[in-house]
């Protein structure tokens, strides 16, 4: 009201003066001083605004100063780097991170030198890391190291390395992070704050690698240092790290204590980011302990805080936690939706750890939904990612899940491989839960496999139960106990089995009771729980009847579970194997054979498709191992056959095969589907009579019927899939043909050739071709050039390559790319001066169909073509001013917009620029933007001209002569001393390119293997007037352009106007020759004419 009244009565300046006086009279508290200063500055009454603001901010607490900083920014403050730095620290201390980042970027822009700019970038990196924006943090930290270079103090470097190490490990770059942490600790000296930060990062590295004892030692040392420095925020992070170690080892009580301590420390320090981390970790512990309501509440609180703080990394993590909780509650669609979004964000953030974790969880969801193939693909991907990221616990879990899937699908060999590897990893990292689960599943494998070993099963289960007291999670306990129950049942330990079953049902019921009421139906309906409820209920029902034979005969229960697998297996081959294995398992037969009637064949042609026996007998002679007479009779009649002793059975007394094979017990069942007999399941025992009984028939007939239906469906689906595949193949061929025809049409109609080329070859070819070997020289200036290139290989900072024409600027650019981290990615070079200004934007950024006349299709620009690779902007000094503005925007934002499009496309491109101009002089002349110049010249490289390193001429001469011989241009082996002295005396205005052209000319026309001075007579400027001494005056007062024009004219005259041969002699391509003809106004008709 007061401001409104003042504004109505007097001018704005007068109102501000009045308010300033009122606030000044209101007292000496922080708010009054801040308000008085703001109104005084707004009224324009403060001649020294910067000084007044600095004095006020220095006297105020951060909480009082922060609103003043924000208000002052609206008045254009600060105008110097010191004020921006002070304001940034105030805003960071009060949690206004985005505003703080803006001020530190202003510090970078106003910095008086590279060290101040590097320190500003280091703070930007630390703030980005604090908000879990680790990709941005890594970029800023790398740029800080590059900007500061050797001028940085050891403490500065250690600060930056601490951020690199922390963000590196949290982005999955574990090896890089380990190196950064070690290097930082070597530079940290006795600074406890730095030791604490770097020690924390080192602990995280060891934790990710599964080295829990090493991680604990690193965290303990870091905690001592952090407490010495009084840094509560760092102390909270390190306490969280200790909680992570306990958590991964399965010690949930200890982990819960550490996380609660970290939450208190974060709240005391006023650090919302640390509070968020602690809430997230607490939610995970509640989740794993089965405290669902507490987990849901904590996750929701954490997710709300993460979104408020705009911490994308944390949002990804909490999405994973929520998705996992939805999966536990049985709400699979909710889980899939949340986890898929999290996976996409994790990949966008290049967070390998979270990518592996989310793939694992999505595999769980697919398995719960009985999407077996999808689950297998997801877990295989999870294993690959977690191995690459060195996330041992997550790798063990993925292998464990894959092994469980193979056990359920009866792929026993694959299951054994996966589980043994999972067990090895789990034991190495001392993870009790995963170790116990692996052992229990290996026991299940030995119990259910025909070739399993009961003694090994018992040993594995004993090991699993030994660790069971350390398994706190009820969801992990009951599957172990359930497998222990079935092993006890199958070894006739029925009392033990009953106790285990009772414990499983109690755990399941306790979990169910803890679940919110609206989720209980879905919770209980999840596949693994539904199966456990059903099997344990059947066991208890049989046990209550007091008939132990019924306890053993859980055939109907097993049949229900087998039917689920039959209904979901669509591969005929795997289905047949599963049918046979299941039949043997249900009846305890010695051998089993699955015979099928082929379409169009007689019953005499029954084919044995699957054969199994206990001694793993080779099936090459499978046809001779069964009684085909009994099998044919069953197929013809559609009725099962069972015999207690076939050799004494009157029905089969005349069957020679029964006597020849000395068969005893036989059970043969028809497989009837859609009204016809598809084949037969043949089971026998050659050594025991009465192996089968009439009691086996009801559920075995039901099994055979179910198997027939499943087989018929699988064949139909297989035929449909093959038809679909053929259709897809035909469609792909049509699309490929259309694409080829479109390409041919475009090739015929497009007269303007592509102005760029992207060279992507096999990595070995690239490295071999673009090693430093292509940069010839041993002069001190060249060795300095090599040393500078070495420093540029492992980072992505922009580089400006300056040098005269012909000095090899593109070779340097290729050496930087093909020896660096992006060597397997595209290298794209473009000559900015060779493309008409009207086409340059389309070439660089691309265009969409209809953007302009003749834009008949979408086209990628050079920035898109170079995505994840390197773009060389050659002759950058030729770039028109209007394009300089657009290029600057792309370099600042990392986004390009195609001509005619409104959509921004994100690109990741390393920029190298080259020029033969003095760009600093171009800036002064107003022909080149200063801001773009500073963007491009983060690291300038000056390539020396050939006249400044004449000691390298012998090496260059030998190199070019070898190239000429390899290309078939003569057989010159070397040059005489006199000729070499001649070449070394010449000033070479065209540099190395001119030397190469001269040697090509001399090699072609030389009569002897050694070049003499007379072989250079075509170049009078080189040999001089008397052919013995070089006339340096030949070039006095003449420009390089004049010399180049004369060289072109001479070449054209020598080749009678043939542009191809002239270009070859000059060492340039025809496109460049055409450009130079136009530039120099050279017209070639029947006879050469120069206007």
Protein Blocks (a to p, Z undefined) as FASTA:
>chain_A
ZZmmmmmmmcfklmmmmmmmmmmmnojcfklmmmmmmmmmmnopafblmlmmmmmmmmpc
fklmmmmmmmmmmnopafbfklmmmmmmmmmmnopamlmmmmmmmmmmmpcbfklmmmmm
mmmmmmmmmnopaklmmmmmmmmmmmnmmmbcfklmmmmmmmmmmmmmmnopamlmmmmm
mmmmmmnomafklmmmmmmmmmmmmmmnopaklmmmmmmmmmmmmmmnopaklmmmmmmm
mmmmmmmnopaklmmmmmmmmmmmmmmnopaklmmmmmmmmmmmmmmnopaklmmmmmmm
mmmmmmmnopaklmmmmmmmmmmmmmmnopamlmmmmmmmmmmmmmmnopaklmmmmmmm
mmmmmmmnopaklmmmmmmmmmmmmmmnopaklmmmmmmmmmmmmmmnopaklmmmmmmm
mmmmmmmnopaklmmmmmmmmmmmmmmpmkbcfklmmmmmmmmmmmmmmmmblklmmmmm
mmmmmmmmmnopaklmmmmmmmmmmmmmmmmmmpcfklmmmmmmpmklmmmmmmmmmmmm
mmmnopaklmmmmmlmmmmmmmmmmmmmcbfklmmmmmmmmmmmmnopabdcdddddehi
afklcccfbdcdfkopafklmmmmpcfklmmmmmmnopacddfblmlmmklmmmmklmmn
opabdcdddddeehiafbdcddddfkbghkbcfklmmmmmmmmmmmmmmmmmmmmmmmmm
mmmmmmmmmmmmmmmmmmmmmmmmmmmmmmbdcfbdcddddfklmmmmmgmklpgcjbfk
lmmmmmmmmmmmmpcbdcdddddehilpmmmmmmmmmmmmklmpccddddfklpcfklmm
mmmnopaehkaghiabccddfklmmgoiacddehkllpcfklmmmmmmmmmnopacdehi
abdcddddddddddfbdfklmmmnopacfklmmmmmmpacddddfklmmmlmmmmmmmmm
mmmmmnonajafbdcfklmmmmmmpgolnlmmlmmmmmmmmmmmpcbfbdcfklmmmmmm
lnomnomaccfklmgoiafklmmmmmmmmmmmmnnopaklmmmmnopafklmmmmmmmno
pacdfbdcdZZ
